[in-house]
Amino acid sequence: PKVRDLLGYEPEEVVGRTPFDLMPQEDAERVVALFKEINASRKPFARLENTNLHKNGRYVVLETSGVPILDGSGNLLGYRGIDRDITERKQTQERFKLIVESSPTAIVMIGQDSKIKFLNSRAEEIFGYDRSELLGKQVEILMPKLARGRHVKYRRKFTESPLPRGMGVGRDLIARRKDGSEFPVEIGLAPIHTEDGLMILASIVYITERKNAEGVLKKSHDELEQAVRERTSDLSKVNEQLQSEIDVRKKAEEALEQNLEQLSRKNRYEEIISTVTRSVHSSLELEEVLENAVDAMHENLNHADNVGIFFVEGDNAVIKANRGFSEELLNKVKKIPRPMGFIWKTILEGKLLYCNDAQADPTIGRAGKKAGTKSYAC
């Protein structure tokens, strides 16, 4: 019997009980309210998600579809339906949302109807909207009014040939905040095929600070060149003033190098997020996403010999993906019981921690010290 496969009950255990008796109270109240509307309409329904309690106590997410049963007089006798277990799919979707929500890049998901289906906190922040104000709205609300008409044509063209691509290559793109102010952005598009049809994932990078830095540097360079041209007319002072201008240029170049180094470090972290995002776009398999994530971190973080991703499972921190771990070290750290070691210290404190002397830190386990680890960042 299917009820045993789905929820662990024998048929005789559920006879006489309603489906709502097997749901947590909060979800049962939600579904009861929906069923009142469905009963009143006497229409079939499909893909109604509902959470149920398995006999062993775990949660099971079902997707229910049903058709009405009517007697000869057209009176509603009840509904006949089927349930499909979508627990694993929902868990994968939640992991996807967690990854997207933690991204420093603004992310907006759009349906084929051009309506916004999802956005992360960074998108709320840079556009100045509350999430509830954007969900269900046309994506053109985030664009300057003069650009909205053109965008409809571009959007249709993209949906006809949905391939990952960047927008506005070689030219500036402008976005619009809730208050009407405008700002420059870079946008990447990726198609995602779902049960609800084609979705378009837009990654939006806020580049105002970079543009401002470029403007300041260009202005400084132009002013410097102008000063040099003006001062060369006075030959008697050329040597003294030339040295002064060289010093100014040197400071500007040092500042530029520092800015470029900062941008380079930022780009390495953005490459990690981009790699994870592309992986999520192409596959909802968690193992593949994690493998791509550790590859990206291992390649882009300088001096990182060992990279690992741990998940908390009960009272254990379990390593799910790694690069650089020796077999001996991996065997010792693949499951770390709470609250042992530097990993658990990071989990419990809930923030990034750095240890620059692993041998002296008492929270570093014997396995890490024996492996010759110099420092940790978690």
N, C-alpha and C positions, 0 to 999 in steps of 0.2 A: 504493500500500500504506500502511496506517495507521501501520506502524512508522516509515516515513520521515517522515510528518507529525508524529508524536509525538516521536521521538528522533533523527531525521536519518539513520538507517541504512537501507541497502538490504536487502531481505529476505535475500539470500544472505550478508550480513555477520553475521546473527544466527542463521542456521541452525546447530544443534548447540550453541548456548549456552543456558544457563538464564536466566530472568528475573533471578535474583540476581546474575548476572555483570555486569549493567548498573546495579547499585545501588552506592552508597558502602558500604564494608565494614560500618560500624556499623549502617546501616539494613538491609543484607542479612542480618546476623545476627539482627536483630529479626524480620524477615519470615520467615526460615527457621524460627525457633522457633514462630511462629504457624501456619505451614503444616504443621508436624508435628502440631499439634493438629487442624487442619482435615482432614488426610489420615486421621487416626485416626478422626474422626467420620464421614467420607464424606458430609458434608452440604454443601449449597450455602453459599457465603459472599457477602457483599455489602459494598461501600463500604470495602474495605481500602485505607487510604492507604499509599503507598510512594514513596520518593524515588529517582529514576533520574538517570543522567548522560547528557545529550544528547551526540551525537557532537562538537559544538563545545565541550563542556566545561561548559555551564551545567546547573543543576539543574532537573529537571522533576518535579513532584509529580503522581502518577497515583492515580486511584481505581479499584480493581479489583474486579470481581464475577465469580464463576464457579460452574459446576455440575459435579458429578463425572461422569466417563465410566466406565461399568461394562461388563464383558463379560457374556456370557450366563450365566455362573456367579455373577455378582455381585461379581467381583473388580475392584478399582479399577485402571483403566488410566491415569488422569490427570484433569486438569480442563480444561474449555473455558471461556474467559472473555472479558471485554471490559475495556478500559481507557479511562478518561476523564481528559483533562488538566484538573486543577483548580489549576494553578500560580497563575493570576491570583487565583482565589478565596482561596487560602491566603495570598498576599501581602497581599490586602485585609484578611483576618482578622488577620494579624500587625500591620498598621498600626493596626487598631482596638484590638488589645490594648495596643499601645504608648501610644496616646492615653489609654485607660482606666487603664492602670497608672500613668501620670504624674499622674492627677487627684488633687487634694487632698481630694476627696470620696470617702468609702467607697462602693464599687460592688459589688453582689452580683447575679449572674444566676441565676435560678431556673427550672426546668422546670415543665411542667404537673403533674408528680407532686410538686411542692413541694420537690424535692431541689436542693441548691446545685450548680450546674454550673461556676461561675467566680466568683472574687473577686479584688480587687486588694490591693496591699500596705497601703493605708490601712485597708481592712476588717480585715486581720490585726492591724494596730496598735491600733485602737480596741476590738476585741472580745477581744484577747489570745489568739487561737488561731493555730496554724500552719495554713497553707493546706491541708495534707494532712488535718488534723483535721476540716475542714468540708466538703470536696468529697464529694458523695454523701449528705450528711446532710440531714434535713428542716430547712427554714429556721426552723421554730419553736424550734430550739435557741438562736437569738439573741434570744428573747423571754422575759419573765418567765413563770413557770409558770402563773400565774393567767390570762394573756392568750392562751395557746396555743389553747385550745378555741375562743374567739371568732374567732381569726385564721383558722382553717380555713374557717369560714363566709364571712368577708370575702374570702378567696382564691378560693373557688369563685365568688362573685359577680363578682369582677373578671375571671376567665377567661371568664365568660359574656358580658361586655361589655368587652373589653380596649381601653381608651382611656387615653392619658397622663393622669395625675392626681397630686395630692398626697394623702398619707394624714394623717388626724387633724387636718384643718383646724379651727382654733379650739380645739384641746385638745392637751395634752402627750402625746407618745408616749414610751414607755420601752423601752430595749433592755437586754439582759443580757450581761455579759462571761463569759468562761470561769470566772473565780473566783467567779461568783455575784453580783457587784456590779452595780448598775443605774444607768443614766444617761439623760438626756433626748436625744431626736433629732428631726430633721425628715426625712421620707422622701418621695421622689418615685418614682412608678412609671411605666414605659413598656413597652408590649408590643413584642416583636421577633419577626417571623415568619421562621423558619429552615427548612432542610430537615429538621431534627429535630423540627419542630413549633413551637408557640408557646413563646417564652421571655419571662420578665418581668425587666426590668432595674430594680433598686432602687438609687436614689442616696440615701445616708444621710449626713446632715450632723450632725456632733458639735457640740451646742450647750451643753455644760456650762459653758464659760467665759462664754458670753453670758448664760446663766441666772444664774450667780454674780454677774456684773456688774450685772444687773438687780436681784438681791436686795440687793446692797450699796447700790446707789443708792436703792432703796425704803426700806431700813432707815435710811440716812442722812437721807432726806427726812422719814420718820416721826419720827425722833429730834429733828430740827430743829424740826418743828412742835410737838412736845411741849414742847421747851425754851422755845419762844416763848410757849406758853399758860401755862406755869408762871411765867415771868418777868413777864408782864403784870400779875400780882397785886401786884407791888411797884412802885407808881407812881413812887416816889421814884428808882428806878434804871432806869426804862424807857428813857430816852434813851440812856444809856451802854450798856446791854445790847443794845438794839435795833441799834445800830451794829455791835456785835460779831457779832450773829447775821446781819446783812446781809453782813458780810465772809465769814463761814463759808458762807453760801448762794452768794455769788459764786464762791468757790473750788469749791464742789460743782458749780455750773453750768458752770464752765470745764472741770472734769474730765469732766462729762457730754458737753460739746461735743467734747472731744478723743476720748472713747470713740465718740461717734456718727460723727466723722470717720474714725476707724480702721475702724469697722464699714462705713462707706460705701465706703472703699477696698477692704475685703475683699469687699464685695458686688459691686463692679465686676469683680474678678478671678473671683468665683464666677459672675457672669453670662457671662464669656467661656467658662469651662469648661462651664457649662450649655448655652450655645449650641452648642459643639462636640459635647457629648454628645447633645443633641437631634438634631443633624445626623447623627451616627453612627447614632442609633436609626432615623432615617427613611430613611437611604440609606448603603450601603457604597461608594458612588462616591467615590474619594479626592478628585477635583477639586471636587465639591460640598462635601465636608467642609472642604477648605482655604479655599474661597471664603467659607463661613460663618465660619470661624475669623478670617480677616483682617477681615471686617465687624465681628465682635464686638470685636476688639482696637481697631480704628479708632474705634468708637463709645464704648468704655468707658475708654480710656486717655487721660487729659488731656494736651494739648499734643503728641500724637503725630500729626505731619503725614503721615509716610510709614510704612506698615506692610508688611512682606514676610515670607514664609515660604520658606526655602531648604531643599532636600534635597541631601545629599552624594551625588553620582553619580560614582564613580571618583575622579579627582583634581580634580573641579570641584564648586563649590557652585552649584546651579542654582535660580533663583527659580521657585516653583510658583504663587504667588498674591501679589497686592499691592494696596494702596490708596494713592493719593496720589502715586505715582511719575510723573514726567514721562516722555514718550516718549523723550527724549534720555537721561535717567538710566537708564530701564529697559533700553534697548539696550546700555548700557555695563556694567550689573551683572547681566544675566540669566544669565551663566555666568562665575563667578569662579574662576580656576585656583588650585590649592593652591600656596603658602600665603599668597596675596596678600590684603591688606586686613583690616579689622576683623572681617568675618564669619568668616574663617578663624582669626583669633586667638581668637575665642570658641569655635569648634568644637574647636580643638586644646587649649585650656585646659579645656574641658568645664565651664564655669561662667558665670553671668551676669556680663557686663562692662558698665561704663558709662563713657562718654567725655563730659565736660562741655565740651570745647573741641575740636570737630572740626577746626578750621582749624590748630590747633597740634599735633595728634596725628599722628606720622609713619606710623601704621598706617592712617590714613584715606586712601583712594585719591583720585586727582585728580577722578574723577567725583563723589564725595561732596562734596568741597570746592567744586568748580565749581557744584554745585547749591545751594550756600549753606547746607548743613546745619550747625546749631549744635551739636548733641549727638547721641550714639548710645547706645542701650541694646540689647544683644543677649543 
